[in-house]
């Protein structure tokens, strides 16, 4: 465990040690530059308290402690600069982080839904509802990833199969009939020369393309497209991981709508 992590965890720290640790964490940019006496003075603790603290986090000298803080802070800055989601990393605690993430997810789903007409969403759900079988085809998710989606749809009466484009042979697509629906989920630009996508395009089944980037639906002969990240917001706004999370959220939206459709059908009977 790093020195900074130990300072944050504060395992078996006294009140004074916790006070000093909190000061260092909150002033990490300047704390490692201070002398032992300067750190003791600005944090209002004694020099022996500083010594006890750096020993408690595994350092043999104050110089070793200062260097460790500097190196870890530099490494942390590098990671933050590389990770465009740093606005989530600087939150006070997991509760605050969760609230921010929930807010972003809400905005993402609202944009996803508001960008399409009610008729378009209804057409997607109707197509899925009327399918003899639903083939969920993806180069993003594994069978384990989508197990809950598949099992839930099966539990409410839909026949659902999963095809991993990275593992399954081309022959598996031969089983798909014109009465089925192929749900193609991808986060990468579809390669028109790919044998897999050529095979998918050749099937007579109706096709729904779920993606978080702009795609040419004609590459797979998609009947409908569900773009989960339609306004192409930059990662500066919502972070690099949001496009992927938007796909997960989009699948939840469609699954919930399909469940609603199933309930409506039962009431009509």
VOGU-3710 file (C-alpha; in Angstrom, 3 decimals, decimal comma):
1> xxxxxxxxxx> 0,000/0,000/0,000  1,302/3,456/-0,896  2,187/6,089/1,672  -0,701/8,293/0,535  -3,111/5,345/0,805  -1,925/4,695/4,357  -2,394/8,349/5,216  -5,956/8,167/3,903  -6,756/4,874/5,615  -5,366/6,087/8,980
11> xxxxxxxxxx> -5,300/2,610/10,492  -4,514/2,759/14,239  -3,729/6,492/13,998  -4,018/8,679/17,069  -6,080/11,864/16,920  -2,932/13,939/16,403  -1,657/11,595/13,689  -5,006/11,742/11,902  -4,965/15,541/12,096  -1,488/15,604/10,575
21> xxxxxxxxxx> -2,391/13,026/7,912  -5,468/15,017/6,884  -3,365/18,165/6,562  -0,865/16,388/4,315  -3,607/14,895/2,113  -5,364/18,246/1,770  -2,098/20,093/1,020  -0,232/17,372/-0,857  1,105/19,805/-3,479  3,097/21,712/-0,874
31> xxxxxxxxxx> 3,466/19,337/2,080  6,215/17,209/0,540  8,323/20,346/-0,075  8,345/21,341/3,593  10,989/20,560/6,165  10,002/18,479/9,160  9,790/21,606/11,326  7,726/23,517/8,752  5,235/20,664/8,451  4,921/20,428/12,227
41> xxxxxxxxxx> 4,356/24,180/12,542  1,725/24,572/9,801  -0,221/21,506/10,953  0,037/22,528/14,622  1,627/19,313/15,867  4,976/18,546/17,446  8,033/17,364/15,564  7,928/13,971/17,399  4,362/13,555/16,062  5,648/13,970/12,497
51> xxxxxxxxxx> 8,366/11,403/13,187  5,865/8,903/14,609  3,606/9,408/11,581  6,206/8,783/8,894  7,427/5,711/10,755  3,872/4,425/11,077  3,444/4,561/7,272  6,669/2,604/6,743  9,339/5,286/6,200  12,675/5,250/8,013
61> xxxxxxxxxx> 13,406/8,963/7,656  11,625/12,214/6,912  13,539/12,500/3,641  12,232/9,078/2,559  8,731/10,198/3,553  8,969/13,443/1,545  10,325/11,679/-1,547  7,565/9,047/-1,354  4,907/11,769/-1,205  6,434/13,568/-4,181
71> xxxxxxxxxx> 6,716/10,435/-6,326  3,205/9,239/-5,518  1,737/12,675/-6,136  3,520/12,876/-9,505  2,258/9,408/-10,424  -1,261/10,359/-9,373  -1,156/13,503/-11,519  -0,043/11,434/-14,506  -2,941/9,032/-14,043  -5,414/11,876/-13,676
81> xxxxxxxxxx> -4,139/13,552/-16,833  -4,491/10,247/-18,684  -7,949/9,587/-17,272  -10,500/12,094/-18,478  -12,800/11,041/-15,635  -10,659/12,786/-13,033  -13,630/14,960/-12,107  -14,955/11,788/-10,451  -11,637/10,880/-8,847  -11,407/14,066/-6,827
91> xxxxxxxxxx> -14,718/13,542/-5,034  -14,674/13,489/-1,253  -15,898/9,934/-0,738  -17,734/7,041/-2,366  -21,115/8,498/-1,474  -20,323/11,735/-3,289  -18,855/9,748/-6,186  -22,027/7,648/-6,426  -24,239/10,732/-6,446  -22,214/12,333/-9,245
101> xxxxxxxxxx> -22,248/9,134/-11,267  -26,008/8,772/-10,783  -26,485/12,330/-12,031  -24,401/11,663/-15,142  -26,253/8,404/-15,836  -29,577/10,231/-15,551  -28,431/12,907/-18,018  -27,137/10,251/-20,405  -30,397/8,279/-20,425  -32,484/11,438/-20,816
111> xxxxxxxxxx> -30,404/12,543/-23,820  -30,568/9,038/-25,263  -34,375/8,961/-25,117  -35,083/12,597/-25,984  -32,991/12,343/-29,149  -35,474/9,950/-30,765  -39,181/10,063/-31,403  -41,691/8,012/-29,407  -42,556/6,235/-32,653  -38,945/5,156/-33,164
121> xxxxxxxxxx> -38,695/3,641/-29,688  -42,067/1,950/-30,107  -40,937/0,485/-33,430  -37,820/-0,983/-31,804  -39,774/-2,607/-28,981  -42,456/-3,921/-31,320  -39,811/-5,475/-33,549  -38,228/-7,236/-30,560  -41,606/-8,285/-29,180  -42,707/-9,872/-32,458
131> xxxxxxxxxx> -39,486/-11,781/-33,068  -39,580/-15,555/-33,099  -36,138/-15,485/-31,507  -33,861/-12,631/-30,482  -30,181/-13,095/-31,266  -28,000/-10,790/-29,200  -24,758/-10,419/-31,175  -21,825/-8,499/-29,715  -18,109/-7,839/-29,900  -18,313/-5,840/-26,658
141> xxxxxxxxxx> -19,959/-8,157/-24,160  -19,399/-11,790/-23,243  -22,061/-14,342/-22,370  -21,366/-13,664/-18,699  -21,804/-9,910/-19,182  -25,262/-10,198/-20,715  -26,399/-13,251/-18,773  -28,873/-11,248/-16,699  -30,406/-9,620/-19,792  -30,766/-12,930/-21,584
151> xxxxxxxxxx> -32,149/-14,772/-18,575  -34,647/-12,037/-17,766  -35,984/-11,923/-21,312  -36,270/-15,699/-21,306  -38,121/-15,580/-17,984  -40,823/-13,339/-19,444  -41,344/-15,561/-22,470  -38,876/-14,461/-25,138  -36,507/-16,839/-26,888  -33,072/-15,254/-26,687
161> xxxxxxxxxx> -29,667/-16,489/-27,827  -26,287/-14,842/-27,422  -23,534/-14,856/-30,049  -20,026/-13,656/-29,244  -18,585/-12,474/-32,570  -15,059/-13,080/-31,285  -15,640/-16,741/-30,451  -18,494/-18,227/-32,462  -17,921/-19,768/-35,928  -19,615/-18,264/-38,967
171> xxxxxxxxxx> -21,848/-21,316/-39,244  -23,783/-20,269/-36,129  -25,431/-17,457/-38,118  -26,953/-19,975/-40,534  -29,513/-20,884/-37,869  -31,000/-17,371/-37,908  -34,273/-17,190/-39,874  -36,247/-14,306/-41,391  -38,663/-14,421/-38,431  -35,878/-13,692/-35,951
181> xxxxxxxxxx> -34,343/-10,372/-34,893  -30,622/-9,807/-34,707  -29,564/-7,275/-32,059  -26,053/-6,182/-33,029  -24,252/-4,410/-30,210  -20,892/-2,793/-30,935  -18,700/0,102/-29,784  -16,291/-0,006/-32,725  -16,669/1,112/-36,304  -18,113/-1,775/-38,265
191> xxxxxxxxxx> -15,675/-3,066/-40,857  -17,564/-3,725/-44,079  -14,869/-6,174/-45,205  -15,227/-8,324/-42,069  -16,456/-11,827/-42,861  -18,544/-11,775/-39,696  -20,413/-8,618/-40,611  -20,796/-9,760/-44,204  -22,419/-12,904/-42,833  -24,655/-10,867/-40,532
201> xxxxxxxxxx> -25,674/-8,575/-43,387  -26,597/-11,557/-45,561  -29,185/-12,931/-43,155  -32,816/-12,098/-43,930  -33,734/-11,487/-40,307  -34,586/-7,960/-39,186  -31,697/-6,200/-37,487  -31,348/-3,675/-34,675  -27,967/-1,968/-34,385  -27,083/-0,752/-30,877
211> xxxxxxxxxx> -24,009/1,475/-30,820  -22,482/4,511/-29,111  -20,841/5,962/-32,242  -21,999/7,026/-35,683  -22,365/3,961/-37,905  -23,529/3,246/-41,423  -26,492/0,902/-40,852  -26,289/-0,359/-44,422  -23,041/-2,176/-43,618  -25,065/-4,785/-41,731
221> xxxxxxxxxx> -28,389/-4,010/-43,442  -29,784/-2,763/-40,139  -33,490/-1,941/-40,120  -33,250/0,227/-37,011  -30,443/1,949/-35,091  -30,386/2,728/-31,373  -27,528/5,148/-30,704  -26,915/5,256/-26,955  -24,614/8,283/-27,149  -26,385/10,365/-29,809
231> xxxxxxxxxx> -25,051/13,857/-29,203  -21,392/12,807/-29,434  -20,478/14,697/-26,293  -16,745/14,917/-25,772  -15,030/13,002/-23,015  -14,120/16,364/-21,485  -17,767/16,630/-20,496  -18,623/13,173/-19,275  -15,460/11,112/-19,253  -14,092/8,454/-21,544
241> xxxxxxxxxx> -15,995/5,636/-19,882  -19,422/7,208/-20,396  -19,888/6,049/-24,015  -19,455/2,439/-22,859  -21,703/2,956/-19,856  -24,293/4,476/-22,184  -24,519/1,125/-23,998  -25,178/-0,657/-20,703  -27,807/1,945/-19,800  -29,347/1,654/-23,260
251> xxxxxxxxxx> -29,696/-2,099/-22,888  -31,421/-1,576/-19,542  -33,837/0,882/-21,152  -34,726/-1,543/-23,948  -35,022/-4,462/-21,556  -37,392/-2,479/-19,320  -39,476/-1,362/-22,300  -39,675/-4,940/-23,543  -40,831/-6,061/-20,095  -43,521/-3,348/-20,173
261> xxxxxxxxx> -44,613/-4,605/-23,586  -44,843/-8,133/-22,256  -47,047/-7,014/-19,349  -49,286/-5,049/-21,724  -49,677/-8,121/-23,932  -50,726/-10,234/-20,957  -53,382/-7,716/-19,939  -54,797/-7,701/-23,465  -55,303/-11,476/-23,418
//
